[in-house]
């Protein structure tokens, strides 16, 4: 894999931060949901954003 430019690293860092925030937000929403359908959906969205985070992170290694 070729080295990433400073701009690419900066963009990846920003995207990682955004995905991390989304994981936390949707998990918080799931934790506070009283409806099981809503809770499950929020947890699934949180997992998807965690997957996005992991994929982006893998570009750094």
The 8 nearest C-alpha neighbors of each residue, nearest first, counted from 0:
[[1, 2, 3, 58, 60, 59, 57, 4],
 [2, 0, 3, 4, 58, 59, 60, 7],
 [1, 3, 4, 0, 59, 5, 8, 7],
 [2, 4, 7, 8, 1, 5, 6, 59],
 [3, 5, 7, 6, 8, 2, 9, 1],
 [4, 6, 8, 7, 9, 3, 10, 2],
 [5, 7, 9, 4, 8, 10, 3, 11],
 [8, 6, 10, 4, 9, 5, 3, 11],
 [9, 7, 11, 5, 10, 6, 12, 4],
 [8, 10, 6, 12, 7, 11, 5, 13],
 [11, 9, 7, 13, 12, 8, 14, 6],
 [12, 10, 8, 14, 13, 9, 15, 7],
 [11, 13, 9, 15, 10, 14, 8, 16],
 [12, 14, 10, 16, 11, 15, 9, 17],
 [13, 15, 17, 11, 16, 12, 18, 10],
 [16, 14, 12, 18, 13, 17, 52, 11],
 [17, 15, 19, 13, 14, 18, 20, 12],
 [16, 18, 14, 20, 19, 15, 21, 13],
 [19, 17, 21, 15, 20, 16, 52, 48],
 [20, 18, 16, 22, 17, 21, 15, 23],
 [19, 21, 17, 23, 18, 22, 24, 16],
 [22, 20, 24, 18, 23, 19, 25, 17],
 [23, 21, 45, 19, 20, 25, 48, 24],
 [22, 24, 26, 20, 21, 25, 27, 19],
 [25, 23, 21, 27, 26, 22, 20, 28],
 [24, 26, 28, 45, 27, 41, 22, 23],
 [25, 27, 29, 23, 28, 24, 45, 42],
 [28, 26, 30, 24, 25, 29, 23, 31],
 [27, 29, 25, 31, 26, 30, 32, 24],
 [30, 28, 38, 26, 41, 32, 27, 31],
 [31, 29, 27, 28, 32, 26, 38, 33],
 [30, 32, 28, 29, 27, 33, 38, 26],
 [33, 31, 29, 38, 34, 30, 28, 37],
 [32, 34, 35, 31, 38, 37, 30, 29],
 [33, 35, 37, 36, 32, 38, 39, 31],
 [34, 36, 38, 37, 39, 33, 32, 40],
 [37, 35, 39, 38, 34, 40, 41, 33],
 [36, 38, 40, 34, 35, 39, 41, 32],
 [37, 39, 29, 35, 41, 32, 36, 40],
 [40, 38, 42, 36, 37, 41, 35, 43],
 [39, 41, 43, 37, 42, 38, 44, 36],
 [42, 40, 29, 44, 38, 25, 43, 39],
 [43, 41, 45, 39, 40, 44, 29, 26],
 [42, 44, 46, 40, 45, 41, 39, 47],
 [45, 43, 47, 41, 46, 42, 40, 48],
 [44, 46, 22, 42, 25, 48, 43, 47],
 [47, 45, 49, 43, 44, 48, 50, 42],
 [48, 46, 50, 44, 49, 45, 43, 51],
 [47, 49, 51, 45, 50, 46, 22, 18],
 [50, 48, 46, 52, 47, 51, 22, 53],
 [49, 51, 47, 53, 48, 52, 46, 54],
 [52, 50, 48, 54, 49, 53, 55, 47],
 [51, 53, 49, 55, 50, 54, 18, 15],
 [52, 54, 56, 50, 51, 55, 57, 49],
 [55, 53, 51, 57, 56, 52, 50, 58],
 [54, 56, 52, 57, 58, 53, 51, 15],
 [57, 55, 53, 58, 54, 59, 52, 15],
 [56, 58, 54, 59, 55, 60, 53, 52],
 [59, 57, 56, 55, 60, 54, 11, 53],
 [58, 60, 57, 56, 55, 8, 11, 3],
 [59, 57, 58, 56, 0, 55, 2, 54]]
